[in-house]
Amino acid sequence: MRTRFYLFTAFLSLSLPVVQSCKDNPGNNDFLKKVLANIDQIKSATYFSTIYASAPGDTAKFNSYDWYKKEYFNTADTFIGSSFALFQPFDTSKMYYFYDGLAQAYIDTDIKTIEIDSFKANTLPFRPIGPPFFNYTKNIIKYALETKDSITTELKDFGDSVLFSLAVYGNSQVEFFGKPVYNKNPYSTGKKVSRYDIWISKSNYLPYRYRRNMSTSTSWEACTNVKYNNTGIEDFIPSNYFPPDLKIAVRGEGEQKTVDMSGKVAPDWTLKDYNGTTVALKDFRSKILIIEFTGIGCGPCHASIPFQKRLLADNKLKSFELISIETWSKNLEGIKRYCINNNLNHKYLISSGEVVKDYQVRRVPVFYLLDENRVIRSVIQGYEKETTDKEIRDIINDLIK
């Protein structure tokens, strides 16, 4: 298999212009088709993966991960089309996560638990799983060749590699969970709502890096030390990597239900901002206080920023204050740049596991509206433009009467 695979790549030495659009260009489309056919030769792959993300309009990393991945083409899985596993890069015998086409699972040795999700509670028409590298890049290229959506594509020749760029226009953001998935409520203000860049090596005419650029975040993944077709999916037995004495937990079963915190005194906390300045809940003396739990890269969180600014401006003389608490990132430089780039003038603090637990934060954004006695008067989950704006304003107006 490996011999046939590398012989196949030898026929892909195409001469590309420096810059040329692929749309309605048979020559460049032929290039992509051949790269796609080359990816189809991969039945399995192992590689070291580096993933990191940055805020909109920035390049500073606010999250980064290093993994050793095992990826398998899986014809039995009609959702993603692949099975895969993530291992610790410093010890590739220690599995952290796997998806086998039937379920996904996280192995947490700290709490000695294997949490399994068989998607029984999933109401979406797709499985919200981040696909492995070659599955992901394959489906992006396939979409570019087959879609009737409004797109532009481009190839750039850099000598030893080719950069393929795809921009999607319209009212829907396009993500890839195996098949393309359309987000009908993108948090973008422009016509270009999705952009993907894939770097293709000329040594084997296969992708080795991609960039996903959305209105809410930009993420990269690069793979190195790739080995192809050394094993088959029949050898993929996740249970072989389960540490002994770990209990099995099924997601959704036995989970503690969220308690309604309305009417309760807000749990006290002391946190720090990106400059290391300590801030405590008791430091705030305003009549009304909103605590927003947020995350860099969260679409609704980012969409709520203009409303927050209007709210602060409208209520600056009414003893009103707003605090944002970051729950997704611990990168101080990335958080600082996010605040500066978005002109955030209110307190933006870094969360702790304890405060997330105390406030029962399951997802972001979530807004806690506190009165002058720091009693939680309302908890608002999520953000929807105008609807959430009105809901928060109405509560504030009731509190300032």
Steps between C-alpha positions, in 0.01 A plus 500: 500500500771750594691434176188557289420813700834668438507396136165673462638830624776497241247581226388827664787728400295784358626843406290766674495875449593727788137599562195379312136455584374142495139585428411403144865410440522136385877483547494602863193290570692204359774571752251493788339182369835327493583616853159372608569167332832487679330551838262219408801268490541553875325225693682586823753752623692579816651842565587765754248784496531858620178698531461858611242775478492878505235766537339673200745728324794384713783249476580462870423150626236481769492120500745238374512121509748233399383147426609175347215384276392174345253544216308232308269517202168346615242413235255381767472847651257713299551808718870581505637222280800442724597351831786656694673535834707765677802406710742692717793602275757428772358149557315364198369206702275732704169564328303814581206476258356275232212483253423160350192580292258396773609712795760748616677477833738696720746320728565708809764337718480782756147404603546138384205515261428411139212719388313349204258690279296284262313806360161387630435851628624666180212671319713638217496344151878465527750404768685803638842338491822661384605260220862384464736682266475307172125446531457873561715625212352240266146621561594865457658429159208276400254775593693756294482276194135400532308785664258734329550757776651839429874446549836613373809280495864566432830314466839652579825327412778540758754271337495206739132537588167624369252707699134431425259769625122478518264786589127440546250785454137533598285491812623172643827403661627166371665257741612143437394212724566239237245656266461878468270649763335839457468737793200714409574752773863602445650769722655676205427846365662443161413303189803272532392279791740206471858465379727196485865479401674167439874461443589209270851358483650437158706214639191278517215732396319463829382764750719567801341814648169682495352822633132547582399866511156592634350821635546378858844338491784372286647154553795314352608139492829364370610137489855365495675160499211352305494126429243367257319167475710320761191352662132436431181594677464140614799570727327801658385366838468796742445278804858376465609843624264523798696530826398250766266593785321781312125521537272539197268801500234553232448862408155620601450232762538590865594860425409749768216723386558872490349678799311823435720764663250783467426650841827374650792715609772486236797282605799709598823486296840656455651486151772670294500690174760455223733746673499294818290750693284333764128581487233381745124500472480708820700776327196598293256743661259568214125470535488255210772256398505264202743210501548350155678165467656500156759334277735626231394325180136468609277641224208623713745645755672705231166603352391641837789750523328788313197466728722502809661824385163665438380379837799647681462830318126520569534419869822677591314743727273236654740314728539209260805279449590205280760228555607239244658178624702302243443123525660363182854636503781551750735671253552841657655661191221368276234623744669841521509538123137387475396773744710766323389402149134511605541820704366338816514751785320301767662244731598182315614231744643149470281231646587220741355153518346587834303801377374306196378229735347744749304678226415169326626621163430228242537711186568858398393769481291515814401824672438536876314817597563601861330768708671733750493228766668265250194280482470328162180638352521322167716255302492529121650217295640568153478810287266593217521849358204723591318225692767472772564874480139575589489235772803644677385860459158421645657342809734797547210744470311309769801509731566873467143606577 
